[in-house]
Amino acid sequence: MAKRITILFLLVSAGRSDIDYDWLLGSMDGVIASVGSDDSASLRLFWFQNFTQLQYNYYFKLTKINDSEGFYGAIAKAQASGFDMTLYDYYMHDLRNIAGAHINYTAENYALNISYSSGKALSQALYDYDESLAQVSFEWLVNRHFFEIGGSVTGENGLLAMIQLGSFMFGQFYLSNQVDRENAKNGYFRYLYAREGWRFEFLGGYTSYDNTFLAIADGLSSYEADCYLGYRFSPSWSLGLGVMYMNVDEADPISVDQYLTTLNVGYHYELF
């Protein structure tokens, strides 16, 4: 019987860091302190002054956040017997507090994900509405075929402030499919197949939502379909073709239909 070894770590880093969480995604300038073990529990404390977010179809940077006071918070993780739970809370002084939880259960050929996030507006917030998002998804693998079904529910005030603070939790859609809007109820299906250098992916979803900003409009709807085909010629060269289409309700006063085609040529090179 093999002996299990647990590695403990204590890490402090300062400068630019890449953060890739469901609720906090981007490049940030600040300080991170982490303590814990690699396979049971950990705690991460952080403070950031500048934040850059680069997503599929947009880019923005926030500098000297909150008059250079930045924002700070904590991320706690625990895992055991296939379960992985994360609790997080981050705070911008007198502006906004975002907290939530993410629970994942993984078995040999399937996984279940449940998450919830809540953003509270504080005394100095110009956009003084609370926001929330709940998500659930189920994934399973059959030979080389990957399937995922899921859905999300957005609160009555949409997700404007949470997006600006890095919470891009609905990133499965290239064009967002309006799942960040008020009272948005979304369901989606994803299929992926990969073999011998080829990769094919399809994602389709339907969303019902409301609008209260420019003009009150209830019971709106949209759907999005994304297809991606990729081929790797060698360990260095690859080619990818993507087609994304989103159809938005004609009564929507903000968004319009979108159609996008992408062609990517990639080259990967390693020095060591």
N, C-alpha and C positions, 0 to 999 in steps of 0.2 A: 504494500500500500504506500503510495507516494505521500510524502509529507508536504502539507500546504504551508507556503511561506507568505507572510503578510509584510508588505513594504510600507513603512511610514515615511511621510514626507513633510517638509516645512520649506516653503518657497516664498520669497518676496521679490517682485520684479517692478521696475520703474521704467517709464518710457512708453513707446507705442506697442499696443497689444492687439491681436486679432481675437475677437469674441464671436463665437458661433453657437449661440443657444437659440431655441425656438422663440424666446421672448426678448432677447438682447443680441443683436447681430450687427457687426461692423468693426471698424478700426478705431481704437481709443487711446488717448494720451493720458496717462495717470499712473496709479500705483495699485498693485494687486498683491495680497498676502493670502497664502493657502496653507492649510494644515489638514492632515488626515491620513488615510490609508488608500491604497489603490483599489481595494476590492470590498470595502465595507462602508466607510463613512468619511466625509470630508466637509470642510467649511472654507469658503472663499469670501474674503472681505475686499472691497475695492473702492477706489475714488477716481473719477475721471473729470478732466476739465474740458477736453475737446472730443468730439464724436463725429466720425465719418461713416456714412452708410452707402454702400454700392449694391444695388439690387439689379434684377434683370433689365429693367427699362427706366431706371432713374438713379440719380446720384445727388446727395446733398451733404453738406458739412456744417456742423454747429461748433463755433469757437467761443471760448471764454464763457461757457455755459453759466447762466445765472450770476452775471457779474464776476466771473472767475471763481465763484464758490464751487462750481461743478455739481456733480451728483455722486452719491455714494450708496452702498448697499451691501447685501450679503446673499450668498448662495450656499445652501446646505444640501448635501446629497447623501443618500443611504441606499444600499442594495443588498439583497439576500434572496436566494432560491428563485432566481428568475425575475424578481421584482426590482425595479429601480425607481426611486422616488426623489424628486427634487423640489425644494421649497426656495422661493426667492423673494426678495424685497429690496427695492431701490428707491431712492428719495432725492428730490430736488428741493432745496430749502424754500419753504413757503410757496412752492409752485405745484408740485404733484408727487404723489406716492403710488408706485405700482408694485403689486404683490400677487403671488399666485403659486400654483402647484402643478407639477407634471408627474404622472404615474405611468410607468411602462411595465408590461409583463411580456417576457419573451420566452418562447419554447422552441423546440427544434425547427418547426416549419411555420410558425405563426407568431403574431405579436399583437398586443392590444395597447393602445395609447389613449390616455384621458388627461386633459389639461384644462385649467381655468385660470384666468388672469383678470385682475380688477385694478383700474386706475382711478384714484381719488384726487379731485381738484382741491388744492389748498388755497389759502387766503389771497395770495398774489397772482393766481392764475388768470390770465386774460380769457382763456377758454374754460369757463368755470362749470364744466359738466363732467360727471363721473362716467366712466366707460367700463365695459366688461366684454369678455369673450370666453365661450366654452367650446371645447372641441373633443371629438372622439373619433378614433379610426381603428380598423381591424385589418391586418395584413396577413397573407398566407402565401406560401411558395409550393408549387407543384412542378417538380423537375426543374426546368429552366423558365417556367412561367411564374411571374410575380403579380399578385392581385392586391388591391387595396380599396376598401370602401370606407367612407367617413362622412362627417358633417360638422357644422359649426353653427353657433347661435351668437349673434352680436347684440349688445344692449341697445337701449332706445336712443343713445347719443352717438352711435358710431364709434370709430376708432382713430380719429384724427390725432389726438395728443399721444396716444400710445404708439402710433406709427412714427411720429416725430422723435420719440424717445427710443427708437430702435426695436419696438415690438412688432416685427413683421411676421406674425404667427400664422398667416394664411398664405405663405409663400408657395403652396403647391400650384397656384395658378399664375401663369406668366402675365396675364393682363388683369388679375385680381378678381374678376367676375363679380364685382360689387359686394364682396363678402365683408368689406369694412364699413358698410353703410348702416343706417339705423334699422334696428329690428330685422337684421339680415339672417335668414335661415337658409343654409346651404347644404346640399348633398352632392357627393362626387364619387367617381369611380376611376381608378387608375390601373393600367395594365402595362407590364414591361416584359420584354423578351430579349435575351442576350445569348449569342452563341458565335464562336469562331470569328471574333472581330466585329460582328454585327450587333447593333443595339436598336431596338424599336420600343418606343414609349407612346402611350395614348392616355390622355386625361380629359375627362368630360364632367361637367357639373352644372347644376341648376340652382339659382338663388332667387328667393323672394325677399323684398326689402321695402323700406319707406324712405321718404325724403322730407326734411323739414327746414332746410337751409334757405334756398331761394324761393321755393314755392312748395306748399304742403301737397304731397302726393303719396298716397298710401297704396299698398298692393302692387308695387312695381315688380318686375322680374327680369332676369337676364340668364343667359347660358353661355358657357365657354367650352371650346374644344381645342386641345393642343395636341399636336403630333410631332414626334421627333424621330429621325432616322440617322444613325451614326455608323461609321465604319472605320476601323483602325487598320491602316495599311501595314504598319510596322510598329515596334515599340516606341517610335518617335513621331510618326505622322498619323493624323486622323482627319476625318471629314465628317461634318454634321449638317443636316438639313432640318429646319424646324418650320412648322406652319401653325399659327395661332389665330383663332377667330373668336370674337366675343360679340354677341347680339344683345343689345340693351333695349329695354322698353321704350317705345316712342314717346311716352309721357314723361320720361326722365328729364328734368330740367338741367342736369349737370353733365351726364355722360352720354357718349355716342357709340355706335358700333365701331369695332376696330378689327382690322385684318393685318397680320404681320407675317412676313416670311424672312427667315434668317438662314444664312449659309456661313458655316465656320470651318476654317482650315486651321488645324492645331499642330504645333511642333513641340515636342518635349525633349529637353536636354538636361542631363545630369553631369556635373563636374566630377562627382565621386561615386 
